[in-house]
Amino acid sequence: MDTEHTEEAREGEELALPRSRTANERLHALIPGGAHTYAKGDDQYPENLAPVISHGRGAHVWDVDGNRYVEYGSGLRSVSLGHAHPRVTEAVRRQIDRGSNFVRPSLMEVEAAERFLATVPTAEMVKFAKNGSDATTAAVRLARAATGRSRVAVCGDHPFFSVDDWFIGTTPMSAGIPAATTELTVAFPYGDLAATEELLTRYQDEIACLILEPAGHTEPAPGYLAALRELADRHGCVLIFDEMITGFRWSEAGAQGLYGVVPDLSTFGKALGNGFAVSALAGRRELMERGGLRHSGERVFLLSTTHGAETHSLAAAMAVQSTYAEEGITERLHALGERLAAGVRDATAAMGVGDHIVVRGRASNLVFATLDENGRPSQPYRTLFLRRLLAGGVLAPSFVVSSALSEADIDHTVDVVAQACAVYRKALDAADPTPWLGGRPVKPVFRRLV
């Protein structure tokens, strides 16, 4: 039965998800972790309240128990236009009828490349793949080949760059990765030019590249990215922007287009396909051509994927770019995010928990922090908050908006947040959220033990 955000749920009745619980057991029996992305694991949700999705349309999803939710962070930020967007799905259908993969390149590949490079004019060449990790690892490999250096410098303040050993070896989930590989990756702090220069000096002529998200939950300080560009040039490093999140959400041309700083290489994904699997490595011709056939140097195995140029995914990417440009999607994402952030901040302040439920980030990419009575990040308090949101028909591991949200969806979300804040206040007053958890607390994705 479709609950349609029933009055009972709004008044705090607990969700019962028997079909989702059964489906989760089936998932765990056959799939390690019960999901194909750790961030989608049921350990990220309150115990027995991890909905298994049946379908989605626009800004809403339905679970297998028939409950409807307003959804945020759709597809881990990939579905920025909303589920089953008509322009995207129609473009995909047209290509599927023509075949999706061939023994030679299709015309769709050059058309998609032309469209992408027109959207991101700071790049000169592009190569498509299926996921972000392949693109970032290809960028690192290319930087190492171009510089003849082995070390990689990652921004230590950004949570994820790749599933590959050069990065995952630096996280708590480093099992199975040789120490010799991990030792080649070093970290620099975002926004701290002096510390970054000290790192480059310490490993003089050893660091192949600096890789970072150009912006995160805080805006870059004026001049920071330009100064980092100069620092990389001075030390002979390749500057790589990971635009998996900032691409399209910051501007159609990514953060590099918004801030006017051109990296040597950049990687895009997530919003690029509105849920269809497509990512991109883009950059300067001089570097990118090392992975091609029209140079006289040593060949670089850049990207070579069987499904990287599936025509329907490239068609999806082209439709997404057209929709962003023609319908002002980035501006809409910011407007929706600003409405949501203002409403949530007003609701938390009214209930006296404004210092404990904190909305952060650019309006198009909002997250929230849940802090305990001492102002420290708390997984138990996050569990309490998520539980109340779910009961009110809001599925929100973050507050990242899609353009399919309506103002009514935002207003409903704010109402549910206000109700959650009332429970949060009780837990703070008791200095103990345990009575409101309903089981074990949610857990961070990156941890050494289960």
C-alpha positions in Angstrom: 0.0 0.0 0.0 1.3 3.5 -0.9 1.3 5.4 2.4 1.5 8.8 0.6 3.1 10.3 3.8 0.1 9.3 6.0 -1.0 11.2 9.0 0.1 8.2 11.2 3.6 8.4 9.9 3.7 12.2 10.4 2.6 11.7 14.0 5.5 9.4 14.6 4.2 5.9 14.1 7.1 3.5 13.6 7.7 2.1 10.1 7.4 -1.6 9.6 9.3 -2.9 6.6 8.7 -6.6 6.5 9.3 -7.0 2.8 12.4 -4.8 2.9 13.8 -6.9 5.8 13.2 -10.1 3.8 14.8 -8.6 0.7 17.8 -7.4 2.7 18.4 -10.9 3.9 18.3 -12.2 0.3 20.7 -9.4 -0.7 23.2 -10.3 2.1 23.0 -14.0 1.2 24.2 -13.5 -2.3 26.0 -10.1 -2.4 28.8 -9.1 0.0 27.6 -6.2 2.0 24.1 -6.6 0.7 24.6 -3.8 -1.9 26.9 -2.9 -4.7 28.0 0.3 -3.1 29.1 0.5 0.6 27.3 3.8 1.0 24.0 2.0 0.2 24.5 -0.7 2.8 21.9 -1.3 5.4 24.5 -0.5 8.1 24.0 3.1 7.0 20.4 3.1 8.2 18.7 2.4 11.5 18.3 -1.3 12.3 15.5 -2.9 10.4 14.7 0.4 8.6 16.7 0.1 5.5 14.1 0.3 2.7 14.7 -1.8 -0.4 13.6 0.3 -3.4 10.9 -0.9 -5.9 10.9 2.1 -8.2 11.3 5.8 -8.5 9.9 8.7 -10.4 11.0 12.3 -10.2 12.0 13.1 -6.6 10.1 10.2 -5.1 10.9 6.5 -4.6 8.8 3.6 -3.4 10.1 0.7 -1.3 8.9 -2.9 -1.7 6.6 -2.4 1.2 4.7 0.3 -0.7 5.9 3.3 1.3 6.6 6.5 -0.7 9.5 8.8 0.2 10.8 12.2 -0.8 14.4 11.2 -1.7 17.6 13.1 -1.3 21.1 12.3 -2.5 19.4 10.3 -5.3 21.7 7.6 -6.6 24.6 8.9 -4.5 24.2 12.3 -6.2 24.0 10.8 -9.7 20.3 11.3 -10.4 20.2 15.1 -10.3 17.3 15.5 -12.8 15.1 13.0 -10.9 14.3 9.4 -11.7 13.0 8.4 -15.1 13.5 11.9 -16.5 11.6 11.9 -19.8 14.3 13.6 -22.0 16.9 11.2 -20.8 14.9 8.0 -21.0 13.7 8.9 -24.5 17.2 9.5 -25.7 18.3 6.2 -24.2 15.3 4.3 -25.8 16.2 5.7 -29.3 19.8 4.4 -29.0 18.9 1.0 -27.6 16.8 0.3 -30.7 19.9 0.9 -32.8 22.3 -1.3 -30.9 24.5 -0.4 -27.9 28.0 -1.8 -28.5 30.1 -2.5 -31.6 33.5 -3.8 -32.7 34.4 -0.3 -33.9 33.6 3.2 -32.6 30.2 4.5 -33.3 29.4 8.1 -34.4 27.8 8.6 -31.1 31.3 8.6 -29.5 32.5 11.6 -31.3 29.2 13.4 -31.0 29.2 12.8 -27.2 32.9 14.0 -27.0 32.0 17.2 -29.0 29.0 17.9 -26.7 31.1 17.3 -23.6 34.0 19.5 -24.7 31.5 22.3 -25.6 30.1 22.0 -22.1 33.5 21.9 -20.4 35.6 24.1 -22.7 38.6 24.1 -20.4 39.4 20.6 -21.5 40.7 19.7 -25.0 40.2 15.9 -25.1 37.9 13.5 -23.3 37.6 9.7 -22.9 34.5 8.1 -21.5 34.3 5.2 -19.0 31.6 3.7 -16.8 32.6 4.8 -13.2 34.5 7.4 -11.4 37.2 5.2 -10.0 38.4 4.1 -13.5 38.6 7.8 -14.5 40.6 9.0 -11.5 43.0 6.0 -11.6 43.6 6.7 -15.3 44.3 10.3 -14.5 46.8 9.2 -11.8 48.5 6.7 -14.2 48.7 9.4 -16.9 50.3 11.9 -14.4 52.9 9.3 -13.4 53.7 8.5 -17.0 54.1 12.2 -17.9 56.2 13.1 -15.0 58.2 9.9 -14.4 57.3 10.2 -10.7 55.7 7.6 -8.5 54.1 9.4 -5.6 50.5 10.7 -5.6 49.4 13.5 -3.3 45.7 13.3 -2.4 43.6 15.9 -0.5 43.3 14.3 2.9 40.1 16.3 3.7 38.1 14.7 0.8 36.6 11.3 1.6 36.9 9.3 -1.6 38.8 9.2 -4.9 38.8 5.6 -6.2 38.3 2.0 -5.3 41.8 1.2 -6.5 44.7 0.4 -4.3 46.5 3.8 -4.6 43.6 5.4 -2.7 41.8 2.7 -0.7 45.1 1.7 0.9 45.0 5.0 2.7 41.6 4.3 4.3 40.8 2.1 7.3 39.6 -0.5 4.8 43.1 -1.3 3.6 43.0 -5.1 3.9 44.6 -6.8 0.9 46.6 -3.8 -0.2 50.4 -4.0 0.0 52.1 -1.5 2.2 54.5 -0.7 -0.7 51.5 0.6 -2.7 50.1 2.7 0.1 53.4 4.3 0.9 53.4 6.0 -2.5 50.3 8.0 -1.6 50.7 11.1 0.6 48.1 13.6 1.8 47.8 17.4 1.8 45.2 19.5 3.6 42.6 21.5 1.7 43.1 25.2 1.7 46.6 25.1 3.3 49.1 26.2 0.6 52.0 26.3 3.1 51.5 22.6 4.2 51.1 21.6 0.5 54.3 23.3 -0.5 56.1 21.7 2.5 54.9 18.3 1.3 56.1 19.0 -2.3 59.5 20.1 -1.0 59.8 17.1 1.3 59.3 14.8 -1.6 61.0 17.1 -4.1 60.7 15.7 -7.7 58.8 12.6 -6.4 55.2 13.7 -6.5 53.5 13.1 -9.9 50.2 14.9 -9.1 47.9 16.7 -6.7 44.4 15.3 -6.8 41.5 17.0 -5.0 37.9 18.0 -5.3 38.1 21.7 -6.2 35.4 22.4 -3.6 33.6 20.5 -0.9 31.4 21.5 2.1 33.2 24.9 2.2 34.0 27.2 -0.6 37.6 27.6 -1.6 39.2 30.7 -0.2 39.7 33.5 -2.8 42.8 32.7 -4.8 43.4 29.3 -3.3 42.8 27.2 -6.5 44.8 29.6 -8.6 47.7 29.5 -6.1 47.5 25.7 -6.1 47.7 25.8 -9.9 50.9 27.9 -9.6 52.3 25.6 -7.0 51.8 22.5 -9.1 53.4 24.2 -12.1 56.4 25.3 -10.0 57.0 21.8 -8.7 56.3 20.1 -12.0 53.2 18.3 -10.8 50.0 17.5 -12.7 46.9 19.1 -11.2 43.9 16.9 -11.2 40.4 18.1 -10.2 38.0 15.3 -9.2 34.7 16.9 -10.4 32.5 13.8 -9.8 30.4 15.8 -7.4 31.1 19.4 -8.4 30.6 18.7 -12.1 27.2 20.2 -13.2 26.1 20.9 -9.6 28.5 23.8 -9.3 28.1 24.9 -13.0 27.6 23.1 -16.3 31.3 23.4 -16.8 32.1 22.2 -13.3 33.9 24.0 -10.6 36.8 24.8 -13.0 34.3 26.8 -15.1 32.8 28.5 -12.0 36.2 29.5 -10.4 38.1 30.0 -13.6 41.1 27.7 -12.7 42.0 25.2 -15.3 43.4 21.8 -14.1 45.6 19.6 -16.3 43.2 16.8 -16.0 39.7 16.4 -14.5 37.2 13.6 -14.0 33.4 13.8 -14.2 30.6 11.3 -13.4 27.6 11.1 -11.2 25.3 13.8 -12.6 26.7 13.3 -16.1 24.3 10.4 -16.9 21.4 11.0 -14.5 21.8 7.4 -13.2 23.1 5.8 -16.4 26.7 4.6 -16.1 29.0 7.1 -17.7 32.1 8.9 -16.5 34.7 11.0 -18.2 38.4 11.8 -18.0 39.2 15.2 -19.7 42.2 17.4 -20.0 45.0 19.0 -21.9 45.7 17.5 -25.3 49.4 17.1 -24.6 48.7 14.8 -21.7 45.6 13.0 -23.0 47.2 12.1 -26.3 49.8 10.0 -24.4 47.0 7.5 -24.2 46.4 7.7 -27.9 48.1 6.7 -31.2 49.3 10.0 -32.5 52.5 10.6 -30.7 56.0 9.3 -30.8 56.5 8.5 -27.1 55.9 5.5 -24.9 52.3 4.4 -24.9 50.1 4.8 -21.8 47.3 2.3 -21.2 44.9 5.1 -20.4 41.3 3.7 -20.5 40.2 0.7 -22.4 36.7 -0.6 -21.3 34.4 -2.9 -23.2 31.3 -0.9 -22.1 32.8 2.6 -21.9 31.2 3.8 -25.1 27.8 2.1 -24.8 25.7 4.3 -27.0 22.7 4.6 -24.7 24.8 5.9 -21.8 26.5 8.5 -24.1 23.0 9.4 -25.3 21.9 9.9 -21.7 24.9 12.1 -21.1 24.1 14.3 -24.1 20.5 14.6 -23.0 21.6 15.6 -19.5 23.9 18.3 -20.8 21.2 19.7 -23.1 18.7 19.7 -20.2 21.0 21.5 -17.9 21.8 24.2 -20.5 18.3 24.7 -21.8 16.4 24.5 -18.5 18.8 26.2 -16.1 19.1 23.1 -13.9 22.1 24.3 -11.9 20.3 27.4 -10.9 17.2 25.4 -9.9 19.3 23.1 -7.8 20.7 26.0 -5.9 17.3 27.6 -5.4 15.8 24.4 -4.1 18.8 23.8 -1.8 18.6 27.3 -0.4 14.9 26.9 0.4 15.6 23.6 2.1 18.6 24.9 4.1 16.7 27.9 5.3 13.7 25.8 6.3 15.8 23.2 8.1 17.8 25.9 9.9 14.6 27.7 11.0 13.1 24.4 12.2 16.2 23.3 14.2 16.5 26.8 15.8 12.9 26.8 16.8 13.3 23.5 18.6 16.6 24.6 20.3 18.8 22.1 18.4 20.3 24.5 15.8 23.8 23.8 17.2 23.3 20.0 17.0 21.7 19.4 13.6 23.9 21.5 11.2 23.3 21.9 7.5 26.6 22.3 5.5 27.7 22.7 2.0 26.9 24.5 -1.2 23.1 24.8 -1.7 23.2 22.3 -4.6 25.1 19.7 -2.5 23.9 19.9 1.1 24.8 17.5 3.9 23.9 17.5 7.6 25.9 16.9 10.7 24.4 15.4 13.9 26.1 16.5 17.0 25.7 15.2 20.6 25.1 17.2 23.7 28.8 18.1 23.8 28.9 19.2 20.2 30.7 16.1 18.9 29.7 14.2 15.7 27.5 11.3 16.8 26.4 8.2 15.0 23.7 7.4 17.6 22.1 10.9 17.1 22.4 10.5 13.4 20.4 7.2 13.8 17.7 8.9 15.8 17.4 11.7 13.2 17.3 9.3 10.2 14.7 7.1 12.0 12.3 10.1 12.4 12.9 11.2 8.8 12.0 7.8 7.5 8.9 7.7 9.6 7.8 10.9 8.0 8.4 9.7 4.5 11.8 11.3 3.9 14.7 9.2 2.7 17.7 11.5 3.3 21.2 10.2 4.0 22.1 13.8 3.0 20.1 16.8 1.9 21.5 16.8 -1.7 18.6 18.0 -3.9 17.4 16.9 -7.4 15.8 19.3 -9.8 12.6 17.1 -9.7 11.8 18.3 -6.1 8.8 20.6 -5.8 8.4 23.3 -3.2 5.8 21.2 -1.6 8.4 18.4 -1.2 10.7 20.8 0.4 8.0 22.1 2.7 7.0 18.5 3.7 10.7 17.7 4.4 11.0 20.8 6.7 7.8 19.7 8.6 9.3 16.2 9.1 12.6 17.7 10.2 10.7 19.8 12.8 9.1 16.7 14.2 12.4 15.0 14.3 13.9 17.9 16.2 11.4 17.5 19.0 12.6 14.0 19.6 16.3 15.1 19.2 15.7 17.7 21.9 14.4 15.1 24.3 17.5 13.0 23.7 19.8 16.0 24.3 17.9 16.8 27.5 18.4 13.2 28.6 22.0 13.2 27.4 21.2 9.8 25.9 19.7 9.0 22.5 19.5 5.2 23.2 15.7 5.0 24.0 15.0 6.4 20.5 17.4 4.3 18.4 15.4 1.1 18.0 18.6 -0.9 17.8 22.2 -0.5 16.9 23.4 2.9 15.6 24.4 3.5 12.0 28.1 3.1 11.2 30.6 5.0 9.1 31.4 3.5 5.7 35.1 3.4 6.2 36.0 1.3 9.3 38.5 -1.5 9.8 36.1 -4.0 11.4 32.5 -5.0 10.7 
